[in-house]
Amino acid sequence: MSTSKVCFRNLLLQDTVARQLSYSFSSGRIAQTYLFAGSESTGRLPAARSFAALLQCEKPVTLDGLAADACGVCESCRRIAGDSHPDVTVIRPDGTEIRIDQVRALQETAALKPGTGRWLIFILDPADRLNQSSANSLLKILEEAPSHVVFILIARETGAILPTVLSRSEIVRFASPSPSEIRAVLAEKHALSAEAAAICCSLSEGRLGQSLLLAEFSLAETVSPGLKYSHANFLNAIEATSRYWQDIFAGATSLEDALRLAARPCHEFYPPLLANRKEFCRSLIMAVALPASFPILFADMLTGRLDSAVRAMQKSFEPLLAEAKKAYPAAVLKDVEGAIDSLLHGWSGQQLEELLLCLLNWHSDALKVACGADESLLLNLDRKEDIITLAAVDDVALLRAQIELVGKSVGLLRRHVQPALVIENLITQIGGLEP
Ligand SMILES: [Zn+2]
């Protein structure tokens, strides 16, 4: 089986989705708008591309219990695999949003007849990044589009989409796979050992797409350096991540390229950072008692390190912006600078949320053990002994309280409460909640 073929047979852990879309095709009931709803890294874009491939395929096949699937070998299928099909367009945010001029460009293309394919397909990834005016403009297009146009909107939740758009859409739900399903895929597709599969699953915080990418890296079993060193290693890994991206940004060839590159850190990851974050969270949770000054010091160091990482990344765009000053009007430059700033600050905010998610997953695992769940349900299966220890020390009520606390902290960060305060408070309480 070639994994480069874009088809439902290669879609991982989304059998229900594949069957629903395959049936939609074979029964001839193609909706004009599909809403692919589910968490990131569950295969929404691969599924959208596979559906586009099926719609445009010259010779659909019936395979693996599916009513219809793209053949994967015809000219059309190969073009979709190479992202060069003229009738399939993926629209991604320009900066942090899908802007109205992008939607207007879509409108012009949608009015044309398909070139080589039978359908004109637009994939909006993600549609929850449409702003108010671009969402309204899209709605008008949906109302007026000719019947050969198919829209696939990708979103985290249906709640992020205008109700008027939602009511016109066929909803395709993407379930998040369980940790044991992810480990099984890693072991089967990448021939990873059970230990290596557990590490990849754990470092990705249970995201399938990310864990598949991690499987390509050689991840050494992490040592346990204790809180003193693990917090320093985590902060150093933030700096190393920033340097990694600075090197990439320095290669930007134009303003458009710079924007595209700046969007990547929010969607990609740097394995050493994941490993060091995981280890820091582990040692934080396993610490018997934290030094009294640790929460405030760490919160300050973390936010300081993130700020300087962002500033350093911004700096790497300066030569390009200085060069562009000669060619572009000031207003355009200001827009681009603003978009780069908000992308990089988005990266910084994402680092804090990932830290909290990691803490949450440790506690959730301990709660599962405390409630007598099967160990195959654990996300951090590679650290089973630690989780068992934690579950033995903290009782169910305490673990629930900690999970609630982390959840509340995520809410505070999203409402822009000062990050250093949120982190300090969280660590004080987690460290302070002694048996
Ligand atoms: Zn084909």
Boltz pocket constraint, residues with backbone or C-beta under 6 A from the ligand:
constraints:
  - pocket:
      binder: B
      contacts: [[A, 53], [A, 56], [A, 57], [A, 58], [A, 59], [A, 60], [A, 70], [A, 71], [A, 72], [A, 73], [A, 74], [A, 75], [A, 76], [A, 77]]
      max_distance: 6.0
